[in-house]
Structures are given as C-alpha cells and as structure tokens.
C-alpha cells in the first residue's frame, strides 16, 4: 500500500502544483538561502524542469545571484527542491 505522502506528491506533480509548492517553500526561506540584501532584491518564482526561476529588481542583482548559483543550488537541496540550475530575470 502506497504511503499518503507519496500519493500526495504524485498527485501534485500530475496537477503541476509540485513546482509551485516548492517555490513557495523557497520563498519562505529565501533570506536564509541568499542573504538579507539579496532577498530584498529577488524572489524565487517557480521551478521548471529543475531550473529555479528567480525574479530580481535589476540586471545587477541577476548577475550577482547567477554568481551565487552553486551556493543557491546547494542550499535549496535541503528543501527537496530538485534544482539543478538557476535563471535570473530582472522583472520585479
């Protein structure tokens, strides 16, 4: 018999909500992941195909976060976010 956790995870994945829920979880911990100043100038938007999409206030912050890519990926793994890459866009 499958566990409730597994059934819920599979159902969310089928409905396309799993990625949104993981991004929401990352939003609640974003300051711990990137630091206070960076968190005030960026936010995780979604995870698509194992790529974390991050909105930033300007291209400079996009560049800074891109330079922090390995650290961000490592810290997001704690949240089972399944992130292998990041993309930053100045859209805030």
Secondary structure, DSSP 8 states (H G I E B T S, - for coil): ---HHHHHHHHHHHHT-HHHHHHHHHHHTHHHHH-HHHHHTEEEEEEETTEEEEEESSHHHHHHHHHTHHHHHHHHGGGT----EEEEEE--
